[in-house]
Structure formats: C-alpha cells, structure tokens
Amino acid sequence: MGFFVVVKVIVGLLMVGFMSLFYLQKSSVKTIELPNTWWGPGTENLQADKTVRQFEILFTEAQVNDLKSRLKNTRDLAPPLEGTGWTYGTSGTFLKKNIVDYWLNKYDFKKRLAYLNKYDQFKTNIQGLDIHFIHVKPKNTQGKKVVPLLILHGWPGSVREFYELIPMLTSPQADHDFVFEVIVPSLPGFGFSSPAVRPGLGAKEMAVVMMNLMRRLGFDKFYTQGGDWGSIIVGQMATLFPQHVLGIHSNFCGVLGFKTTLKTFLYSFFPSLLLPKEDHHLLYPMKKHFFNKLLETGYLHIQATKPDTVGIGPSDSPASLAGYVLEKFSSATNPDYKTRDDGGIYEKFTADALIDNLMMYWIPNSMTTAMRIYAESFNLQSSLNEIWPIIIPSACAQFPKELIFFPEEFLRDKFYNLIQVTRMPRGGHFAALEEPKLLSDDVWKFVAAVDNSSKNCCLKNEIEIPRMPEPNWGPVDGTKDSSVRPFKISVPKDVINDLKERLLRTREPVPPLENVGWTYGLSSKYFKKIIDYWINKYDWYKRQDLLNKYPQFITNIQGLDIHFYHVKPSKSLSTDGKPLKVLPLLLVHGWPGSVVEFQKIIPMLTTPRPGKDFVFEVIAPSLPGYGFSQGAVRPHMGHAQMAVVMKNLMTRLGFDKFYTQGGDWGSAITTDISTLFSERVTGAHLNMCGVRNSKSFFWLLVGSYFPSLVIESEHYSKVYPLTEKWSRLLEESGYFHLQATKPDTIGTALMQAPASLATYILEKFSTWTNPEYRFRDDGGLLEKFSMDELLDNIMVYWITDSITTSVRLYAESFSSENNNKYDSLTTNVPVACANFPHEIAYTPKSLIEMRFKNLIQFNHLPRGGHFAAFEEPKLLADDFWEFVEKVEQKFTK
C-alpha cells in the first residue's frame, strides 16, 4: 500500500498544483531565452553532421520474428472483474483474444511497413540528437502561397496519428489562396528520434529543439499545431519564439493557476454567468470533475516520477505495450467506452492503425525514453512552471470528449490573441486520428482568419459503527467448504522453465541517464545483475523448501480460498517450567510484499522469551488476490472488506479474541478490524500509523505556523516543511495513483515479463527502505535484503499470476464506494505505533491520538524503513513484545 494513510489526503490537492505546471501564468509578457543544450553523447561537437538525410522505417526479419515469438508467448491474462469492462484498465481477456491475436496472425507487416513509408521521411542532428521527421510538400500549388506547418504529437501517440490528416492539409482547397507544407517530427525519445542521454530534456527544452529543426529546414516563420504534449510544446514555442511562430492551433487548450481556480470556484455559485445551462455539466460539479481527472491521471503521476520503472514492462513485452497504450485510446477517446467489454477501441480506430502506432514504440524500443518527458517536465529543476501568456494568434479546437475543458473566458487569461474557439460536434483526445476532417477544417479556418485578420499580435466514536456485509467474493457457483486444508507450495518444472526462458529473452533495457542512480526508477544497469542472478544463481526449489518450512493451510472464506501460515509456539512452558499463555496473533502484510516478509520474524514470536509468561501463535495469511489466496471476481473488495475476511478467518480457526500486527495495507486492514470489530481485538500493533481526515489535515497545516501545537521539536523535520515532504510523497506515489485508477493496465504490463515485475517491485525495496538509496547506482538494494529473499517475494507474485489481483486493492479502496467511509471512526482498542526512521510518512503523536483513543505505546526505532518485518525483524519483534506485555499487565490481569 505504501502511502494509503496519507496520500489520499494530499494527492488531490497536490494534483492541482502538479498538473498546473502545464499552465502557470505570469502577469506580464516577457521573452525567455533557453540555451541550445547538447543532449547527445559526449560534449558538444561543433563539427556534428548537419545534413538532412533521407530515412526509411524498417521492420527487419529478425525484429518481426522476435516480436511474433513474444506475442505467441503471451501469458494468460487476469480476466476483468464481472461487469467492470475497462474501468480497471485494459481488459486482459479482450487484449489477448483481439489485439494480441490480430497482431500475431492478421497484421500484415509488409503492407503496413509500406504504408508507414508512404511519406518522405528524414533525419537530421539537432543539439546532438538525430531527429526523425516527415516532410510533405504540396504537389499542386497552382499559384497558391505555401505555408509551413509544424505538427507535433504527444504520448502515447506518434507521427502515425497524422497519416490521414496530412493529405487533407497538403492538398489545395478552392476557397483558400494558400496550402500547407507539413513537417511532422517524432519528439526526442519518441519513435525514431534519438533520446537525451542526460536529464533535463523537458517540454520547454523540446521547444528549442523543434525551433532549431525548423531553422535547419529553412523556415523562419511558420504555423504550429499540436495536441497533448504537442500542444504544450507548441505553446512553449509561441512563448519563446513569438517572432517566428505565426500562429498556434491546439486541440488541447488549457490554463490553470490560482486565478483560474478561483474563478472556477466562484462561478460554481452562479454557473450561468459563465456557461449556458446546457454546458454546466462540462465544469460542474467541481468535485465530480476533479475526481474524474484524478481517476485518469495515474499514468501521468508514475511516468512523472518513475518512468524507467514503468517503462520496463512495455519495452519487454508487446502485450504489455499494447495493454498500457491502448487503454488510453479507449478512455481518452470517450470515457463512456471504459464500461464496455471491448473498450470501444474500434469505434474510431482500426486495428491496423492502433498497431501501427504500437510499432512506432516497439521497433525503436522508445517507450521508456518517451515516458521520460513527464519526469523531465514535472520536477523541481524544470522551468516548465515559468510559462508566460501567449501573445501570437491562437485557436482552440474543443472536442467534446477531450480530457480537459476550459471556457473561453478562462482561455483568454493565457491566450491574449485568441482568434478562434471551435466547439466540435464529436471526438476526443486523439483528434487527428479520430476526426482528421474536423481537425483539418479547423486548421484551414484558423490560418485563413489570421491571414485575413487585422489583429495585431503584439497588443470517540460519535459516529455509529457500520454493520459490515459479508458477501461471497468468489465464483457464483463456488461450493461452500468450511474445511481447513493443509497446503504446500509446489511449482511444476514447466512453470520454472517458462520463467527462465522469459528471463533469457529479456530485451536489452534502455540505458539510464547519466548520474541519476535510481531517481528515475530501477537502474537498467543494475537490472542486468538481477536478471543474471535470477537465471544463473537463484535456486527456486531450494527456496521453495524454505518457504514450506512453516505449516500452511487453505480455507474458503466468503467464497475465496485463503492461504495462510499457522505457526504454533515451539514450547508450551516458560524457562522456569510454568505453562505459557498462548496469544493468537494475526500478522498481515501489504503491497508489494507477501508472507515472505515474515519468514524471519515468525520464530521470534513463537519462541518463548525469558521473563515472559506468554508466547504467540501466529496466523499470517496471504491477502485476497495476493500470492496463493484467491482474488475477488467482482468489484468493491477494499481494505475494509478484507478486514471482514480476516476476522472471519480467525473465527474459522476458533479465535474469539486476538492481537493484530500490520504495516502498509496490513496497517489499514488491522486498523479496520480493530475499529469495526473492537470486541474481537485485544490489541493492535502498527508499523505504519496514520490518520486521514479533515481535522488531522487542518492541524497538520496549523503546525506549519505553530509547530509546538502539533509536534515535538526533535521530530519537526520528519513532517515539515510540508512543501518539501509532500513533494517527496508525490514523487513516490505515482504507482499508487496508477494502481488506484487503472490496476488492470499496469497489472497486464507486469504479468507478461518477469523482468518487468521484478523492476516494478524491487524499486520499492530500494526507495522505501531508505530514500537516500535512490542516489546510489545499486539502489542500496542489498543493504537490508539478500537477492534470494527479494526474488522469493517476486516469485510468489509470478507463480500465482497475482500481480493484477493484488494491485486492484488500491482501486477498490480508492473507489467512491469505499473511499473515506471509515475515516471519521475512532479506534478504542489498545494500540501501539512503531515509527521507523525511514518510513515513507510520519504522523505526529498528537494527530495519531485523534483516532487511536487508547494509544499506549509510540516508539521511535533507531533504524529501518517501510518493510520493517523484512528489514529489521528483531526490532519489530522486540517492540511488539513490549506492547503486548503492557496490554497484558494493564487490561487482562
């Protein structure tokens, strides 16, 4: 879970500021100069080749054969939950039966290659990067003026988006005295354009590259058009080079900032002053629109913080690439499509067009480098936040299903010379590919207007505890079996052989940028060492025996087979020969962990200690959808619903009262058990304590000005300054955002390639163990864990195909059905908080006491991070023994 306690409080507020980096405004017009940074290998080469070279896309026989082999090797994907369509992301069932099958058996590689080469293409070196571009001149000018037009794509698009649009712009029209000469580049790091080898190439810097490309081609003045990142980059060009850009046409116009936010809020009271009644729904209610945006921006969050981590899967598996990209071509085309089983994917696009676009990423292996634009444009070093008003003639084409909508009045706060705002009758985010005729007509109309215009461009539970239902989460036809059955992990050889084959076929990853350590995610250099160890040194069958050393069982709870360790004390008598009191303990893991985390701590709890008259009987289940426990087949199984399952598991085992311990999601789930079923819990020990409600958030803000009211001086730096801490939380919670909105999309990417799964998970075992590790080339990965232990945990996800079902917990707990339902409830059972110094977030004791009314222990441990049971089992066990002794002495004797 990672940030469950705090991220839901702050992520909404931060996303406003986060996305505002696109459009922050200044009150005066100012020209900005950016250096012509050398982005290629080595230092700037003044003798670099400045020629413009012809280029042709190639699909070599080896590439096609390798691609087909990988498509054939696509694993069975987790089916979507019943009745969810694509709301959890790409449907695994649809993806394999339709996209993967079509790509493998029906996509005509030779025919499509010829199509992709239908236009003249070139490359030229700009600032150390080979920039690929299409250049199409009009064939029959018939005495008409030729107008240069730079068209830029975005992500996850490519130049392929414009193939249908290009002839509509380069063919003369009878009612216009001009025609377009079109230049369509692949952005740096996208398609066949070289990526930067060092950090810093964001949207503004790409604007400089594009300007230099146009200069190289001899164009001193030109028009621009763009959507998505293309819109942002041409907007930057209009700001940086107004003397060169004749006009900007965008199908992704937006303007954010304090002024716009304030106006949006004030107009919410009198919306008719801003919009006609039939358009109120485009902006209001604000809460609905805000959370809809939040739902669809998880990809942005993770790509802006960990692009190299999320890029591994789509780079290694074509099914992963398709699953990750095509979900955007569904939800961003029409949000209603996500409720359909087919995602509406063929409503506006052909299978060939969609796969053409995928090929523009697959063949050059450019997905990771393309994603880096988000990280480079959304960071503290980026200058993207210094965007000034646009004074040149501008046009905004507003397609009704676009991701964003801003009234014309708001747009004029940024576009000072807004000539045209067109409300389109249909279409969504990928306008050039969806509705090329509508977009083309609007561009012609705009340029004609500029050409003819005389405009000058320079101008205590007080709330009743809810009764929790106990639905059947399994298949409808599932049998009701209340038996507790012994279980042992036993993986067939063909599964291990398949794993090794996939590892051996892992593609060469994109090299990391210079001197970035793991700040962009897991380093691809170190990644090779992990894969090599996994293939050549990791002995699964030896590790399987180790994982089988404790008694394991499975029992059916609410329709789901739940796996658990059940370890009884090693001795029943104390060292002085007296009978020991055996205390049942429910030990709950989180994500991306598993019961593997508890291998070392279990014997520390089940072995009697001198001077103690009690010992523990440990029950450590795999959460539903994790490891060897079944996942739900229908939606809405969040952490509170899992708490019910865990409570019922303890009932099945005959435990009426018990202790609980948990971190990460385990902390949230055991807190729910303690709150909802307080009569069952003797005491709750947490190594990730937090409070997430408006009252605690208010006091957190108050503490910024009056810290002594909230936190002890020695712990001040753990929480303040808030901007610094929240910025760090934002950097580390992209995974959370994506998994809380599109779990099936990321799950599909991860379950196809073991390398992808390892990369995604192991990065967390670096940054969450100690944030300083991210600056090291090895990520400090083996400081607290052995490679065998880390791979054991990954194997639990791989051999059970449970990564998709595990990350669904985020979506279920973040959904409208579950979100915030239990945040106002207080917990009255005895509670202990173990605060490890490198835990992801720290909540002051004064705020913890607002929810946990019987907080009897709040210790600060000397070392350790998020995975306490795995990293520092002795420290965690000692803290737990100390807590239980206090509870036993105070409450049970």
Secondary structure by P-SEA (a helix, b strand, c coil): ccccccccccaaaaaaaaacccbbbbcbbbbbbbcccccccccccccccccbbbbbbbbcaaaaaaaaaaaaaccccccccccccccccccaaaaaacaaaaacccccaaaaaaaaaccccbbbbccccbbbbbbbcccccccbbbbbbbbbbcccccccccccccccccccccccccccbbbbbcccccccbbbbccccccaaaaaaaaaaaaaaaccccbbbbbcaaaaaaaaaaaaaccccccbbbbcccccccaaaaaaaaaacccccccccccccccccaaaaaaaaaaaacaaaaaaacccccccccccccaaaaaaaccccccccccccccccccccccccccaaaaaaaaaaaccccccccccaaaaaaccccccccccccccccbbbbbbccccccccaaaaaaccccccccccccccccccccccaaaaaaaaaaaaaaaaaccccccccccccccccccccccccccccccbbbbbbbcccaaaaaaaaaaaaaccccccccccccccccccccaaaaaaaaacccccaaaaaaaaaccccccccccccbbbbbbbcccccccccccccbbbbbbbbbcccccccccccccccccccccccccccbbbbbcccccccccccccccccaaaaaaaaaaaaaaaccccbbbbbccaaaaaaaaaaacccccccbbbbcbbbbbcaaaaaaaaaaaccccccccccccccccaaaaaaaaaaaacaaaaaaaccaaaaaaaaaacaaaaaaaccccccccccccccccccccccccccaaaaaaaaaaaaaacccccccaaaaaaacccccccccccccccbbbbbbcccccccccccccccccccccbbbbbcccccccccccaaaaaaaaaaaaaaaaacccc
